[in-house]
Amino acid sequence: MSRFEQRGDYPRGAGTGNRKLIRPPFNSAKESGNFNSHSAATATPAPRKKPAPPEQTHAENFYFVKQMQARTPVTVVLTDGETLNGTVEWYDRDCIKLTRYGNPNLLIYKHSIKYLYKSSEDAASGGPNGPFNGDGGNGTHDR
């Protein structure tokens, strides 16, 4: 009997080698694949890094091709507030070509575009008095 057990400071068997291990044996943790250098009890799989987003999504290309094929009338709002109406004839990395009726076609740099959106048929044909709204382009609305 140890001197502590004789004095009654510790319960019987507390100072002896009858303790259980808190963690599993080293080999079982290594075999199960949950081995971590800190401890096997807190072992979790290593977090996987999220892949980096692609350099380019091609969403802009898809949008312009769709508008060109359908000859969709668009309204382009420039950074200075001016609005232009027409259809996108072609585009490249830096600019778009806007085809307009009754006005000169324009080559617009993309950095000068604030936003663009699909517009009504009236705007693409030159406004409410254009040749494609059924009044023959003469501006009269009585029949």
Buried (B, 14 or more C-beta within 10 A) or exposed (E): EEEEBEEEEEEEEEBEEEEEEEEEEEEEBEEEEBBEEEEBEEBEEEEEEEEEEEEEEEEEEEEBBEBBEEEBBBBBBBEEEEEBBBBBBEBEEEBBBBBBBEEEEBEBEEEEBEEBEEBEEBBBBBEEBBEEBEBEBEEEEEE
